[in-house]
Amino acid sequence: MKNIFILLFLSFTLAISCTSNQEKVAPEQVSSITSSHTNISISEFNTSFAVPDSNTIILDVRTDQEYEAGSIPNSIQIDFLSPDFKSKVTQLDSTKTYIVYCQSGRRSTEASKIMTQELGFTDIKNLEGGYSTWNKSE
């Protein structure tokens, strides 16, 4: 009888320890874990996205001054350094494809991460080299 009690106790303890060590992920966190952006080259951009369709948005995340000095045609601008960047981006349609660029690629990489990992966007493409590389290719 004592052996059966010990066996039941050990089985119960093992079952509890195995289930308590499992990582629990809330459903709303799944997309932030699995979502990521992809990088595209200038040549890929020029071939596939230079003339966007109604489902593709070119998003410039540079400052107002940078944007006014020159931008990729048909782009919209939301300043990544602005304190309300996230709130402005959440007003965009998250089901569309976004080509994100900045001056050299650093801010657009961070913006792309925020859009996919925090805000639930699913089709984000970061333009490698940014505006400066695109401008040299023209």
N, C-alpha and C positions, 0 to 999 in steps of 0.2 A: 504494500500500500504506500509505504514511504517512497519507494522508487517511482511509482506512478505519479505521485504528487510532485516530486522533483522533476521528472520528465515533462509534466504539464507546465510547471513553472518556467523551465528553461525554454520550452517551445513558445510560450506566451511572451517571454522576455525577448527572444530572438525576433519574433514577429513584430513586436513594437519597435525594436531598434532598427529593423530594416525599413519599416515604413516611415519612421521619423527622420531618417537620413536622406530620403528622396527629396530632390529639389522640386519645389512646387512653383509653377509658372502660371501666372494669371493669363487668361485668354488675350487681354489687351496688350500683354507684353510680348506675345509671340511674334507679332509683326515687327516690333522693334528689335528683336533678336535676329530674325531671319532677313530683314530688309537691308539692302545695301545698294549703293550707287555703283555705276560702272564708269570707267574713264574712256573717253573717246579721243582720238587724235584729230588734228586739224584736217587732215585729208579725209578721214571718215566723216567729219562734220560737213566738209565742203561737198562730199559725194551724196550724203544722205539727208542732211538737215539744213543746208544753207537757205533753202526755200521751205519754211515750215508749212505743214498742213494744219488743218483746224484742230488737230489733236496734239500738236507739238508747240511748246512755248519756249522761246529763248529767253533765259533769265539772267540779266546782268546784276551781279551783287556788289558792284563797285560803288564808290561814293558819287554823289550828284555831280561834283566837279569832274571826276574821271569820265562819267557818262556823257556829260556835255562836251567834253573834249573829243569824243569819238566813241562810236559803239558799233556793234554788229547790227546790220539792218534787221528790222522787224523784232527787235528785242524789247523787253520791258525791264524796268530797273527797280530793284528793292535793295537798299543799302544794307549790306551784312553788318556793318559797324553800328547801325542805328539801334537804339534800345528797343524799338518796336518791330524789329525784323521778324521775329517769330509770329507776332500777331498779324502782320501784313501777309506773311506767307500762308497762314492758315485760311486766309480769305480766297486763296487760289484753289482751283479745281484739282484735287489730289489724284484724279483718275487720268489726267493727261500726262504726256511725256514732257519732261523738262530738260533742256540743255542749259546747264548752269556754268557761268564763266565769271572770272574777275580779271585782274590785270595779269597775274602770272600763274594762278592755279591754287594758291594756298587758301584764300578765303572761300573760293568756290568748293574746294574739297570739304572744308568745315561746314559750309552751308548745305552741301549735299548730304553729309552725315546727319545733320539736324533734320533735314527734310525727310529722310528715310527712317532714321532710328527713333526720332522723337515725335514727328508729326504725321507719320503714316503714309507718306508718298511712296509709290511703288515703282515708278519708272523715271529715275533720275540719272542723267548722264553728265558727268563732269568733263568740261572741255580742257584737255591737257594743255598747259602753256598759256591758257587764257587769251585775253585780248591782244597782248603784245605779240604772241606767236601767230594768232590769226591775222593781225594787221601786217605782219611781215610776209605772210603767204599771199596777200592780195596783189 
